[in-house]
Amino acid sequence: MLRTAIITGSTRARSNAELLANKAAEHLQRKGIHVDLIRLREYRFRECMGCRRCVEIKKCCIMDDMTDEIIPIIMKSHIIIVSSPVYFDNVTALVKKFMDRTWCIRGFLKNKVLGAIVVGRGYGLDTAIQAIYSWGLKHEMILCHRGARIRGYEYGDALKDEKGLRDLECLCNRLYEVAGILFSRF
């Protein structure tokens, strides 16, 4: 069975990024894909210290929820989706902290299929998508869609962006299609 990890980077429980992550999960679950929803705000994890000890020991030396819970989920996933609101024209600090902490597993995310969902007023959407996809390319992940850019500010606004929701559905369909080709034995 194909597995997806959807990482949400909003600091708020009632957020558009969370609504969109749930929408993506529904799309993929209807296709028979197992979905793990990782709400970063619910985990306790530190920022990368840049100690490079992981180069020597082949794992992160910081023992916290990132090492014990989040990394094992993304390692067994075929599809990874990052959903973030736009803060100051970029992903949230939680998403950036998550991305930095994956340095210890570089090489192990190779050929996983990556998708991006960003939501905001309009400015910064492309920059946030670029940050997510730059992270994925560093890990040699496969990008197969331009990402879903949804406009919304107040809670629930994102569900009114019809074009954005169509893009979200197209993203999920494409991730499913490419993962099916790559991992057909599942």
Buried (B, 14 or more C-beta within 10 A) or exposed (E): EBBBBBBBBBEEEEBBBBBBBBBBBEBBEEBEBBBBBBBBBEBEBBEBEEEEBBEEEEEBEBEBBBBEBBBEBBEEBBBBBBBBBBBEEBBBBBBBBBBBBBBBBEEBBEEBBBBBBBBBEEEBBBBBBBBBBEBBEEBEBBBBBBBBBBBBEEBEBBBEBEEBBEBBBBBBBBBBBBBBEBBEEE
